[in-house]
């Protein structure tokens, strides 16, 4: 669950208006006024002090209230209602999309503040690490979703006391990092880029670490990569990726990149603050129960079995249609 009310003003605008089209100032102002009014009403329902709230305050609000506030703001002349109507239509589309139930489910204002529960999802007790699977999330909200997670973790640490930070550091691992912080200006990931870039630059002093994992380092934004102080680099055969790694490493270590194409499986170059000396290391074998579920499929073994039956195909189709496993 990553509720819509956790989005700040900038992320809400990105979701409703989008960055790929011209963001009219009038539409952003409509969202701002409606969002502020809806948050104030939500704060009143929870018994919170309305004074001091901002449009970015993580206060739950009802989507129905948000829609009402946009509708109330409509000008009397129908010719001037286009901006309001387009926002209402986009909101309706998002709410009716079954793939977005994790975000667009209406808040049940039962008097219980859900914000601590959402925080516990990300940093609470229980098995570690906490895995947030965004693989099935539509592209139009994947960027906003990852931005909310990164920003929430960072803000959580900002509002902790120094002793609380010291006893509860957090490491944010971005698998397939080139998707969230690409070196090209992809509009849908602009918010995620800003949030992760901030953690890379300022996170350490607040107790938030960042681990970037990517098979294509040349596609990850150089600003973020340059903030990484330790590197584990496995075999790289692509010249562009090797050159990119060479440009990021200190001059005294750039010669290590010459051996990257010749590394064996499980061999890596380990350099940076976490390594006492720049080293060529061998990653140990893991027990079967320790291996990640992302292991490659054995094609040879799979092709020796029977093809899927009609009944199996129907089951798969139903899973696909209704978006559940």
NORCOR-V207193 format. One record per run of one state. SS is the DSSP state (2 for helix, 1 for strand, 0 for the rest). FROM is the first residue (numbers start at 1). LEN is the number of residues. If there is no record, write none. Layout:
BEGIN
ss:from:len
SS:FROM:LEN
SS:FROM:LEN
END
This chain:
BEGIN
ss:from:len
0:1:3
2:4:3
0:7:2
2:9:8
0:17:8
2:25:21
0:46:17
2:63:10
0:73:5
2:78:3
0:81:1
2:82:15
0:97:1
2:98:7
0:105:10
2:115:9
0:124:15
2:139:20
0:159:3
2:162:6
0:168:2
1:170:6
0:176:1
2:177:4
0:181:1
1:182:1
0:183:4
2:187:20
0:207:1
1:208:6
0:214:3
2:217:3
1:220:1
0:221:1
2:222:4
0:226:4
1:230:4
0:234:5
2:239:10
0:249:2
2:251:12
0:263:4
1:267:6
0:273:6
1:279:4
0:283:5
2:288:3
0:291:8
2:299:4
0:303:7
2:310:13
0:323:3
END
